[in-house]
Amino acid sequence: MSIVTKTGDKGDTGLMYNRRVSKCDPRVEAYGVVDELTSAMGMARALTQSPYIAERIFSVQKDLIALMGELATKTEDLERFKKDGFSVMSASMTAKLDTFAKELEGTGLVFRDWVIPGTNPSSAALDIARTTCRRAERQACALHESKCLENPAIIVFLNRLSDVLWLMARRVEADEKLSGGETIT
């Protein structure tokens, strides 16, 4: 089987359960942005020197794969999606992010001013992931408002994730400062 299927050569793409839509469909845009987010987080994971941050990024990336599947499923196919054993966003996934946030805030981070991204490659990648996450959140909100997305847990998850990514970026900046690098706060 080849990755080159040519089925999208005319500007359409497949959703779950053989549904075809335009590549500029809002649902495709939403899961496409989540794909970008997952990739940005992968870059941050590859760059970080912190096993703690890397492990948490990887955990969230797995949840984002599930989220992409849910976004790629039309509302009328969602019950079938669940019956087929696929995960949907839930409060427990957001609770995991809440735990990460509390852990990070408990490390003594101090917030004084606006942050200018780019202190180090890892924090810069986390800030790119954070801003991509905010775009994914806006796309999810648009789907929800147009009645194409029933699960509000997706919006809550993305909102919380952007906060966690901000905290992660500040943590790796603080860790660099402790090891002799510079930070901007």
N, C-alpha and C positions, 0 to 999 in steps of 0.2 A: 504494500500500500504506500503510495506516495503522498507527501504533504501537498503536492501540487495537484489540486483537484480540478481547477479551472471552472468550478461551479460559480465562483463570484466574479467572473470576467465581465459580466454585464451590470455590475453595481449592486447586486443583492447578496445576501449571506444567510446562513442557516442559524436558526435558534434551536433550542431543544425541541425534540419531537417533530423534526422535519418541517418546521414553520419557516418560510422564506420571507424576508423583509429587506428593505433597502438598507444599504450600508450606512446611510445617514439617518436611520430610524433612531429616535431618542433612546430606545432600549439598548441598541448597539453602541451608541455613544456612551451610555452609562457604564456598561460592562467593559468597554474599551478604556475608559478612564481608570477603572479599577485595575485593569491589566497594567496600565502605566504605573499606577500606585504600587502594585506588587513588584514591578521591575525596579522602581526607584528604591523601594525598601530592600530589594536584593542588592543593589549597589551599596546602600548604607551598611548592610550586613557584611558585605565583602570588604568594606573599608574599615569597619570598627575594630579597635583593639580590645574591646570589652566583650568577654564571653557572655556576661549577663545581658548586655544589649543585644548581641547576636542571637541568643536563645529566644528572647522575647520577640524580636523581629520575625524569626522563623515561625514561631507559634502563630503570630498574626497573619503571616503570609498564607498559612494553611487555611485560616478562616476566610481570607480574601478569595481563595480559589472557590470555596463553597459559595461565597457571595456572588461571584461571577456567574456560577451556574444558576443561582436563583434569579439574577437579573436577566439571564438569557432564556428565561422561561416565561411565556405569556401567562397572564393571570388565569385564563381558562385551563391551562395545563398544570397549574401549581399543585393541585391535589395528586395528580399522577406523578409529578416530580417527587413529592413526599412519599407516596406509596412505593416508588422505585428505590427508596432508601437514601435519597440525597438530603443533605443537611440544609436547613434554612436558618437565617440569622435569628438569634434568640437572645433573651435577656442574659442568659448565662455567658454568652460570648462577650457581651458588654461588661458584665461583672468581672470577667478576667481582665479587661482593660482598666476597670476601676482599681483592681488590685495592683496592676502595674503602676498606675498613676500614684497610688498611695506609697508604694515602695520607693518610687523615684523622688517623690516629695519628701519622704522620710530620710533622704540622704543628705539633707542640709543645703539643698539648692537655694540660692538667694536671687530674687528677681528685683531689679532696681529700675531698669530702663528698657527702652525698645532694643531689640536685638537686630544686629546686622548680620545676616547669614554669611558664612564663608570662613569662619575661624579655622576650621580644619576640614579635610575632605569628608570625614564621616558625618560631622554635624551639618555640613552643606548638603550632603545627600539626604539626611533626615529632614532638613528644611524643604528640599524639593519634594520629598515624599509627603510632607505635611501640606504643602500648597496643592499638590495633586489630589490629596485626600479631600481638601475643601472643595475642589472642583467636582470630585465624585459625589460629594454630599449634595452639591447644588443640582447635579444631574438626577440624583435619587429624589430630591425634593420635587423637581419638575415632573418626574414620572408619577410620584405620589399625587401631586395636585391634579394631574391629568387622568387620574384613576387607573393608571397602568401599573401601579405598584401598590399592593395591599399591605405589605409588611412594614410597619413603621419602625420596627427594630433595626432595619437597615440604616435609616437616617440617624438613629441614636448611636449605633455602632460607629458610623463614620464620623460623627461629631466627636465622640469620645476618643477615637483613634487619632484625630488631628491633635488633640490635647496631649495625648501620650507621645506622639512623635515630637512635639515641641519640647516636652520634658526630656525625652531621650537626647535630643540635640543639645540641650543645655547641659545634660549630665556629661556627655562626651567632651563638651567644651571645658567644663569644670575639671574633668579628669586630666585634660591636656594642660590646663593651667597649673595643676598640682605637679605635673611632671616637667614644668619649666617652660611650656609654650605660652603664647599670648591669647587672651580672649577679649572680645569687645562686648561690654554690657552697658 
